[in-house]
Amino acid sequence: MEHTDLLVDWSRAQFALTALYHWLFVPLTLGLTFIVAIMETIYVKTGDEKWKTTTKYWMGLLAINFAIGLATGIIMEFEFGTNWSNYSWIVGDIFGAPLAIEGLMAFFMESTFFAVMFFGWNKVSKKMHLTSTWLVALGSNLSALWILLANGWMQHPVGMHFNPDTARNEMQNFGEVFFNPNGVSKFLHTVSSGYVLASLFVLAISAWYLIKKRDTQFARRSIIVASSFGLIASMYLITTGDESAHQVAMTQPMKLAAMEGLYDGEKREGIIAFGFLNQAKVIGDDLDPFYFSFEIPGALSFLGYHDFNAFVPGIDDLIKGNKKYGIMSVSEKMQKGKIAVGALTAYKDYKKIGDITNASKALKTFEANEKYMGYGYLKKPTDAVPSVALSFYSFHTMVGLGTWFLVLFLISLYYSMINEMHKKKWLLYLALFTLPFGYVAQEAGWITAEAGRQPWAIQDLLPVGMATSNVASTSVMITFWLFAVLFTGLLIAEVKIMLKQIKVGPEGN
């Protein structure tokens, strides 16, 4: 394959571009569907037409976001076949199942009832329309469920068996894939973050109306719903984040070490609340990993292992090994991985010429070292380390902003309940200008999850360098820039349409 490193880099860049743009739209849909459903429920229960107007307004903005998010999602799924065909071949039997279910069940359910929800106001009964709205919310989150279960499997592959005759991983237990704790925690944490973003979206736009002294009753109603929903979602987000960090500690210790800039593991390891990394730090030296930092003692041990006295391995421990805690070095894993790769090749060669005895011996050697096969494709031990700076800063950005959002919802709900939100200009502007940081937190979360597991396409099994398609790197480069222009155009179109709808206001919808 020509220019392998260049091809891998551009393939990763293109998929990252698509995923990051796609994730500008998806979380808003996940949360706004529920907020709209809550508002319509209030309308049906009270019969107040003002709540119907409120519901229809937010439903209009939801429709704009839904349509554009759909386009980026379809392109992202196509890229598995165009740029990552080796990945699709090796794990398609497992990875394809959740995606197929997402398309057949969740997506069609969501799309069908979306039409009733958006166009059926005067065509079906109130209860039928409300049911359709709730089914759209359920359908959009079911779509996320299957996709995030697939992603969770990539982070922690379970329920499968490698077939040496086909060189493919085949599903053995769908239940293990579905109930994979990594996938479940990822789903719960991700959708709850979407609820937080949607709440920020409604809060910010409503705050703008109060600043402009327009549609004040509509804005106040919307703020109460958004602040309440956002506060509950934020508290739940913290809970799911705790479980997600625990799963990372159990199955991806290198990611956890990178997220915390931890090189030398310790018992009662603390969490870095904030800090500035020393970029000169390398594995094995005596330099401090931080120029400065503020640490919460014992918190990382508890967060990762639910035990303040637990040992948390650092990057040095994971690369060099730590016999005291039973940690194998990456060099040893690479050696076993190369044995597995060689034995698999020998097994196929012997089987091809009908040498059953030697084929059986080679197969036994392969099976003894199979779990390390992915390491056999690494060039050097340090290839197993993700970007520490990218993982650390994205993780801490996500956590810091998430904490601020909870405080904002709490303050906004308090002043809304005592009917003084409209008097607090500082709070209104704060709510308005916090919205962009909601999107920053979303992207930071995805960067943490995906950049933190590098170099693996499938954790410990398949490096990204072995997952790409055999295509020319120039083709990927060209499509990267084409997609960049297309996605930017779609984003600009969405922002313009939404701003136009916001200026028109709820009474114009």
C-alpha positions as CSV (number, residue, x, y, z in Angstrom):
1,M,0.0,0.0,0.0
2,E,1.4,3.4,-1.0
3,H,2.1,6.1,1.5
4,T,0.6,4.1,4.4
5,D,1.1,6.7,7.1
6,L,-0.2,9.4,4.9
7,L,-3.3,7.4,4.0
8,V,-4.0,6.5,7.6
9,D,-3.6,10.1,8.7
10,W,-5.9,11.5,6.0
11,S,-8.5,8.7,6.6
12,R,-8.5,9.5,10.3
13,A,-8.8,13.2,9.5
14,Q,-11.7,12.7,7.2
15,F,-13.6,10.5,9.6
16,A,-12.9,12.9,12.5
17,L,-14.1,15.8,10.4
18,T,-17.3,14.0,9.5
19,A,-17.9,12.9,13.1
20,L,-17.2,16.3,14.6
21,Y,-19.6,18.1,12.2
22,H,-22.2,15.3,12.7
23,W,-22.0,15.8,16.5
24,L,-22.8,19.5,16.1
25,F,-26.3,18.4,15.2
26,V,-27.1,15.1,16.9
27,P,-27.0,16.0,20.6
28,L,-29.4,18.9,20.0
29,T,-31.9,16.5,18.4
30,L,-31.5,14.0,21.2
31,G,-32.4,16.6,23.8
32,L,-34.8,18.9,22.0
33,T,-37.1,16.0,21.1
34,F,-37.7,15.4,24.8
35,I,-38.1,19.1,25.6
36,V,-40.7,19.5,22.8
37,A,-42.5,16.4,24.1
38,I,-42.6,17.8,27.7
39,M,-43.9,21.1,26.4
40,E,-46.6,19.4,24.3
41,T,-47.6,17.3,27.3
42,I,-48.2,20.5,29.3
43,Y,-50.3,21.8,26.4
44,V,-52.4,18.6,26.3
45,K,-52.8,18.5,30.1
46,T,-53.7,22.2,30.4
47,G,-55.4,23.0,27.1
48,D,-53.5,26.3,27.1
49,E,-52.9,27.4,23.5
50,K,-49.8,29.4,24.5
51,W,-48.1,26.1,25.3
52,K,-49.1,24.9,21.8
53,T,-47.4,27.9,20.3
54,T,-44.3,27.3,22.4
55,T,-44.2,23.7,21.4
56,K,-44.6,24.4,17.7
57,Y,-41.8,27.1,17.8
58,W,-39.2,24.7,19.3
59,M,-40.4,21.9,17.0
60,G,-39.6,24.1,14.0
61,L,-36.0,24.6,15.1
62,L,-35.8,20.9,15.8
63,A,-36.9,20.1,12.2
64,I,-34.1,22.3,10.8
65,N,-31.5,20.6,12.9
66,F,-32.8,17.1,12.3
67,A,-32.7,17.4,8.5
68,I,-29.1,18.7,8.4
69,G,-27.8,16.2,11.0
70,L,-29.2,13.4,8.9
71,A,-27.0,14.3,5.9
72,T,-23.7,14.1,7.8
73,G,-24.7,10.8,9.5
74,I,-25.3,9.1,6.2
75,I,-21.9,10.2,4.9
76,M,-20.2,8.9,8.0
77,E,-21.6,5.4,7.6
78,F,-20.5,5.4,4.0
79,E,-17.0,6.1,5.0
80,F,-16.7,2.7,6.8
81,G,-16.9,1.1,3.3
82,T,-14.8,3.7,1.4
83,N,-12.0,4.4,3.8
84,W,-12.1,1.6,6.3
85,S,-12.9,-1.5,4.3
86,N,-10.4,-3.6,6.2
87,Y,-12.0,-2.7,9.4
88,S,-15.5,-3.5,7.9
89,W,-14.2,-6.9,6.7
90,I,-12.6,-7.9,10.0
91,V,-15.4,-6.8,12.4
92,G,-18.4,-6.2,10.1
93,D,-20.2,-9.3,11.4
94,I,-20.4,-7.6,14.8
95,F,-20.2,-3.9,14.1
96,G,-22.8,-4.1,11.3
97,A,-25.5,-5.7,13.4
98,P,-26.2,-2.6,15.7
99,L,-26.0,-0.3,12.7
100,A,-28.5,-2.4,10.7
101,I,-30.9,-2.5,13.7
102,E,-30.5,1.3,14.0
103,G,-31.6,1.7,10.4
104,L,-34.4,-0.8,10.3
105,M,-36.0,-0.1,13.7
106,A,-35.0,3.2,15.3
107,F,-34.5,5.4,12.2
108,F,-37.7,4.3,10.4
109,M,-39.7,4.7,13.6
110,E,-38.2,8.2,14.2
111,S,-38.8,9.3,10.6
112,T,-42.4,8.0,10.4
113,F,-43.6,9.7,13.5
114,F,-41.6,12.8,12.8
115,A,-43.9,13.4,9.8
116,V,-47.0,13.0,12.0
117,M,-45.5,15.2,14.7
118,F,-44.6,18.0,12.3
119,F,-47.5,18.0,9.8
120,G,-50.3,16.3,11.8
121,W,-51.4,19.1,14.1
122,N,-54.8,19.4,12.5
123,K,-55.0,15.9,11.1
124,V,-54.9,13.7,14.1
125,S,-56.2,13.9,17.7
126,K,-54.2,15.7,20.4
127,K,-53.3,12.4,22.1
128,M,-52.2,10.8,18.9
129,H,-50.1,13.8,18.1
130,L,-48.6,13.8,21.6
131,T,-47.9,10.1,21.2
132,S,-46.1,10.7,17.9
133,T,-44.0,13.4,19.5
134,W,-42.9,11.1,22.4
135,L,-42.2,8.3,19.8
136,V,-39.9,10.7,17.9
137,A,-38.0,11.4,21.1
138,L,-37.8,7.7,21.9
139,G,-36.8,6.9,18.3
140,S,-34.0,9.4,18.1
141,N,-32.5,8.1,21.3
142,L,-32.9,4.5,20.1
143,S,-30.9,5.5,17.1
144,A,-28.2,6.8,19.4
145,L,-28.4,3.6,21.5
146,W,-27.4,1.2,18.6
147,I,-24.7,3.5,17.3
148,L,-23.2,4.0,20.8
149,L,-23.3,0.3,21.6
150,A,-21.3,-0.3,18.4
151,N,-18.8,2.4,19.5
152,G,-18.7,0.9,23.0
153,W,-17.8,-2.4,21.5
154,M,-14.9,-0.8,19.6
155,Q,-13.7,0.5,23.0
156,H,-14.2,-2.9,24.7
157,P,-14.7,-5.8,22.3
158,V,-16.8,-8.6,23.8
159,G,-19.1,-11.4,22.7
160,M,-17.1,-12.5,19.6
161,H,-14.7,-15.1,18.4
162,F,-11.8,-14.7,15.8
163,N,-12.2,-17.1,12.9
164,P,-8.6,-18.0,11.7
165,D,-9.9,-19.4,8.5
166,T,-11.6,-16.2,7.4
167,A,-9.5,-13.7,9.4
168,R,-12.8,-12.2,10.7
169,N,-14.2,-11.6,14.1
170,E,-17.6,-13.2,14.3
171,M,-20.4,-12.6,16.8
172,Q,-20.9,-15.3,19.4
173,N,-23.2,-13.6,22.0
174,F,-25.4,-10.7,21.0
175,G,-26.4,-10.3,24.6
176,E,-22.8,-9.6,25.6
177,V,-22.5,-6.9,22.9
178,F,-25.8,-5.3,23.9
179,F,-25.2,-5.3,27.6
180,N,-21.5,-4.4,27.2
181,P,-21.0,-2.1,30.3
182,N,-18.7,0.2,28.2
183,G,-21.4,0.6,25.6
184,V,-24.2,1.1,28.1
185,S,-22.3,3.7,30.1
186,K,-21.3,5.5,26.9
187,F,-24.9,5.6,25.7
188,L,-26.2,7.0,29.0
189,H,-23.4,9.6,29.3
190,T,-23.7,10.7,25.7
191,V,-27.5,11.1,25.5
192,S,-27.6,12.9,28.8
193,S,-25.0,15.3,27.5
194,G,-27.3,15.9,24.5
195,Y,-30.1,16.8,27.0
196,V,-27.8,19.3,28.6
197,L,-26.9,20.9,25.2
198,A,-30.6,21.2,24.2
199,S,-31.4,22.8,27.5
200,L,-28.6,25.3,27.0
201,F,-30.0,25.9,23.5
202,V,-33.5,26.7,24.7
203,L,-32.2,28.7,27.7
204,A,-29.9,30.9,25.5
205,I,-32.6,31.7,22.9
206,S,-35.2,32.4,25.5
207,A,-32.7,34.7,27.3
208,W,-32.2,36.6,24.0
209,Y,-36.0,37.2,23.8
210,L,-36.0,38.6,27.4
211,I,-33.0,40.8,26.6
212,K,-34.9,42.1,23.6
213,K,-38.1,42.3,25.7
214,R,-39.9,40.3,23.1
215,D,-42.3,37.4,23.7
216,T,-41.5,37.5,27.4
217,Q,-44.2,35.0,28.5
218,F,-43.1,32.5,25.9
219,A,-39.4,33.0,27.0
220,R,-40.2,32.5,30.7
221,R,-42.1,29.3,30.1
222,S,-39.3,28.0,28.0
223,I,-36.7,28.9,30.6
224,I,-38.5,27.0,33.3
225,V,-38.7,23.9,31.2
226,A,-35.1,24.1,30.0
227,S,-33.6,24.9,33.4
228,S,-35.5,22.1,35.1
229,F,-34.7,19.6,32.4
230,G,-31.1,20.8,32.2
231,L,-30.5,20.6,35.9
232,I,-31.8,17.0,36.1
233,A,-29.8,16.1,33.0
234,S,-26.6,17.7,34.5
235,M,-26.9,15.7,37.7
236,Y,-27.5,12.5,35.8
237,L,-24.6,13.4,33.5
238,I,-22.3,13.5,36.5
239,T,-23.5,10.0,37.6
240,T,-23.0,8.5,34.1
241,G,-19.7,10.2,33.8
242,D,-18.5,8.5,37.0
243,E,-19.5,5.1,35.6
244,S,-18.0,5.9,32.2
245,A,-14.6,6.8,33.9
246,H,-14.9,3.5,35.9
247,Q,-15.3,1.5,32.7
248,V,-12.3,3.3,31.1
249,A,-10.2,2.4,34.1
250,M,-11.2,-1.2,33.9
251,T,-10.8,-1.7,30.1
252,Q,-8.7,1.2,28.8
253,P,-6.1,2.2,31.5
254,M,-3.9,3.9,28.9
255,K,-6.7,6.3,28.0
256,L,-7.3,7.1,31.7
257,A,-3.6,7.8,32.2
258,A,-3.5,10.1,29.2
259,M,-6.7,11.9,30.3
260,E,-5.0,12.7,33.6
261,G,-1.4,13.2,32.3
262,L,-0.3,10.4,34.6
263,Y,3.1,8.8,34.0
264,D,4.0,7.2,37.3
265,G,1.2,5.3,38.9
266,E,0.4,5.5,42.6
267,K,-2.0,4.3,45.2
268,R,-4.5,7.0,46.3
269,E,-3.8,8.8,43.0
270,G,-5.4,12.3,42.8
271,I,-7.3,14.0,40.0
272,I,-5.8,17.0,38.4
273,A,-8.5,19.6,38.7
274,F,-6.6,21.9,36.4
275,G,-3.0,22.1,35.2
276,F,-0.6,22.9,32.4
277,L,1.2,20.0,30.8
278,N,5.0,20.0,30.4
279,Q,5.4,19.3,26.7
280,A,9.1,18.3,27.2
281,K,8.0,15.3,29.3
282,V,8.7,11.9,27.7
283,I,8.3,8.3,28.9
284,G,10.9,7.3,31.4
285,D,12.5,10.7,32.2
286,D,12.4,12.4,35.6
287,L,10.7,15.6,34.5
288,D,7.5,16.7,36.2
289,P,4.5,16.1,33.8
290,F,3.1,19.6,34.7
291,Y,4.4,23.1,34.9
292,F,1.7,23.6,37.5
293,S,-1.4,21.7,38.6
294,F,-4.0,21.6,41.3
295,E,-4.8,18.0,42.5
296,I,-7.7,16.5,44.5
297,P,-6.0,13.8,46.5
298,G,-7.2,10.2,46.1
299,A,-10.0,11.2,43.7
300,L,-8.7,9.4,40.6
301,S,-8.3,6.1,42.5
302,F,-11.9,6.4,43.7
303,L,-13.3,7.6,40.3
304,G,-11.6,4.8,38.4
305,Y,-11.8,1.9,40.8
306,H,-14.3,3.0,43.5
307,D,-11.5,2.6,46.1
308,F,-9.4,5.5,47.5
309,N,-6.5,3.1,48.1
310,A,-6.5,1.6,44.6
311,F,-3.4,1.7,42.4
312,V,-3.8,3.6,39.2
313,P,-1.2,2.7,36.5
314,G,0.5,5.5,34.7
315,I,1.8,5.6,31.2
316,D,5.3,4.4,32.2
317,D,3.8,1.5,34.1
318,L,1.7,0.5,31.1
319,I,4.6,0.8,28.6
320,K,7.4,-0.7,30.6
321,G,5.3,-3.1,32.7
322,N,4.9,-3.3,36.4
323,K,5.4,-6.8,37.9
324,K,4.2,-5.7,41.3
325,Y,0.8,-5.1,40.0
326,G,0.8,-7.7,37.2
327,I,1.1,-5.3,34.3
328,M,2.7,-6.7,31.2
329,S,5.0,-4.4,29.2
330,V,4.0,-3.4,25.7
331,S,7.2,-4.9,24.4
332,E,6.2,-8.3,25.7
333,K,2.7,-7.9,24.2
334,M,4.3,-7.0,20.9
335,Q,6.4,-10.1,21.0
336,K,3.4,-12.3,21.7
337,G,1.5,-10.4,19.0
338,K,4.2,-11.1,16.4
339,I,4.1,-14.8,17.4
340,A,0.3,-14.8,16.9
341,V,0.6,-13.1,13.5
342,G,3.3,-15.5,12.4
343,A,1.4,-18.5,13.6
344,L,-1.8,-17.4,11.8
345,T,0.1,-17.1,8.6
346,A,1.8,-20.5,9.1
347,Y,-1.6,-22.1,9.9
348,K,-3.1,-20.8,6.6
349,D,0.0,-21.9,4.6
350,Y,0.0,-25.4,6.2
351,K,-3.7,-25.8,5.7
352,K,-3.4,-24.8,2.1
353,I,-0.9,-27.6,1.3
354,G,-2.9,-30.1,3.4
355,D,-0.3,-30.4,6.3
356,I,-2.9,-31.0,9.0
357,T,-0.4,-31.8,11.8
358,N,1.7,-28.6,11.5
359,A,-1.5,-26.6,10.8
360,S,-2.9,-27.8,14.2
361,K,0.4,-26.9,16.0
362,A,0.4,-23.5,14.4
363,L,-3.3,-23.0,15.4
364,K,-2.5,-23.8,19.0
365,T,0.4,-21.4,19.0
366,F,-1.9,-18.7,17.6
367,E,-4.7,-19.3,20.1
368,A,-2.2,-19.1,23.0
369,N,-1.1,-15.6,21.8
370,E,-4.3,-14.4,20.1
371,K,-5.3,-11.8,22.6
372,Y,-2.1,-9.9,21.8
373,M,-2.4,-10.1,18.0
374,G,-3.1,-6.4,17.6
375,Y,0.2,-5.5,19.3
376,G,2.0,-7.5,16.7
377,Y,1.4,-4.7,14.2
378,L,2.8,-1.9,16.3
379,K,6.2,-0.6,15.3
380,K,7.5,0.4,18.7
381,P,6.1,0.4,22.3
382,T,5.4,4.1,22.4
383,D,3.0,3.7,19.5
384,A,0.5,2.4,22.2
385,V,0.4,5.9,23.8
386,P,-2.3,8.3,22.5
387,S,-1.8,12.1,22.4
388,V,-1.5,13.0,26.1
389,A,-2.1,16.7,25.5
390,L,-5.2,16.2,23.3
391,S,-6.7,13.7,25.8
392,F,-5.9,15.7,28.9
393,Y,-7.1,19.1,27.7
394,S,-10.2,17.8,26.0
395,F,-11.2,15.7,29.1
396,H,-10.7,18.6,31.5
397,T,-12.5,21.1,29.2
398,M,-15.5,18.7,29.1
399,V,-15.6,18.3,32.9
400,G,-15.0,21.9,33.7
401,L,-17.7,23.2,31.3
402,G,-20.2,20.5,32.5
403,T,-19.8,21.7,36.1
404,W,-20.5,25.2,35.0
405,F,-23.6,24.2,33.1
406,L,-25.1,22.6,36.2
407,V,-24.5,25.8,38.2
408,L,-26.1,27.9,35.4
409,F,-29.2,25.8,35.3
410,L,-29.5,25.9,39.1
411,I,-29.3,29.8,39.1
412,S,-31.6,30.2,36.2
413,L,-34.2,27.9,37.7
414,Y,-34.1,29.7,41.0
415,Y,-34.6,33.2,39.4
416,S,-37.3,31.8,37.1
417,M,-39.3,30.3,40.0
418,I,-39.3,33.6,41.9
419,N,-40.1,35.4,38.6
420,E,-37.0,37.6,38.5
421,M,-35.0,36.0,35.6
422,H,-36.0,38.9,33.3
423,K,-34.6,41.4,35.7
424,K,-31.1,39.8,35.8
425,K,-29.4,41.1,32.7
426,W,-26.1,39.7,33.7
427,L,-27.6,36.2,34.0
428,L,-29.4,36.5,30.6
429,Y,-26.2,37.5,28.8
430,L,-24.4,34.7,30.7
431,A,-27.0,32.2,29.5
432,L,-26.8,33.5,25.9
433,F,-23.0,33.4,25.7
434,T,-22.7,30.0,27.3
435,L,-24.4,28.2,24.4
436,P,-21.2,28.0,22.2
437,F,-19.4,26.4,25.1
438,G,-22.1,23.7,25.1
439,Y,-20.9,22.7,21.7
440,V,-17.3,22.9,22.8
441,A,-18.0,20.5,25.6
442,Q,-19.7,18.1,23.2
443,E,-16.8,18.0,20.9
444,A,-14.3,17.8,23.7
445,G,-16.2,14.7,25.0
446,W,-15.9,12.9,21.6
447,I,-12.2,13.9,21.3
448,T,-11.6,12.4,24.7
449,A,-13.3,9.1,23.8
450,E,-11.9,8.7,20.3
451,A,-8.4,10.2,20.5
452,G,-7.9,8.6,23.9
453,R,-8.1,5.0,22.5
454,Q,-5.5,5.6,19.7
455,P,-3.7,3.8,18.1
456,W,-6.6,1.3,18.2
457,A,-9.6,1.1,15.8
458,I,-10.7,-1.8,18.0
459,Q,-9.1,-1.6,21.5
460,D,-6.1,-4.0,21.7
461,L,-7.2,-5.9,18.6
462,L,-6.9,-3.7,15.5
463,P,-4.6,-0.7,15.0
464,V,-5.9,2.0,12.8
465,G,-3.0,1.4,10.4
466,M,-4.4,-2.1,9.6
467,A,-8.0,-0.9,9.3
468,T,-7.9,1.4,6.3
469,S,-8.9,0.7,2.7
470,N,-6.4,0.2,-0.1
471,V,-7.0,3.5,-1.8
472,A,-4.9,6.3,-3.0
473,S,-4.2,8.9,-0.3
474,T,-4.8,11.7,-2.8
475,S,-8.4,10.4,-3.1
476,V,-9.0,10.7,0.6
477,M,-7.3,14.2,0.6
478,I,-9.6,15.5,-2.1
479,T,-12.8,14.1,-0.5
480,F,-11.6,15.6,2.9
481,W,-11.7,19.1,1.4
482,L,-14.9,18.5,-0.5
483,F,-16.6,17.3,2.7
484,A,-15.1,20.2,4.7
485,V,-16.7,22.7,2.2
486,L,-20.0,20.7,2.2
487,F,-20.3,20.4,5.9
488,T,-19.3,24.0,6.5
489,G,-22.0,25.1,4.0
490,L,-24.6,22.9,5.8
491,L,-23.6,24.5,9.1
492,I,-23.8,28.0,7.8
493,A,-27.2,27.2,6.2
494,E,-28.6,25.8,9.5
495,V,-27.3,28.8,11.5
496,K,-28.9,31.3,8.9
497,I,-32.2,29.5,8.9
498,M,-32.4,29.2,12.6
499,L,-31.4,32.9,13.1
500,K,-34.2,33.8,10.7
501,Q,-36.7,31.7,12.6
502,I,-35.6,33.2,15.9
503,K,-36.0,36.7,14.6
504,V,-39.5,35.9,13.4
505,G,-40.4,34.6,16.8
506,P,-43.0,32.2,18.2
507,E,-46.0,34.1,17.0
508,G,-44.8,34.0,13.4
509,N,-44.7,30.2,13.3
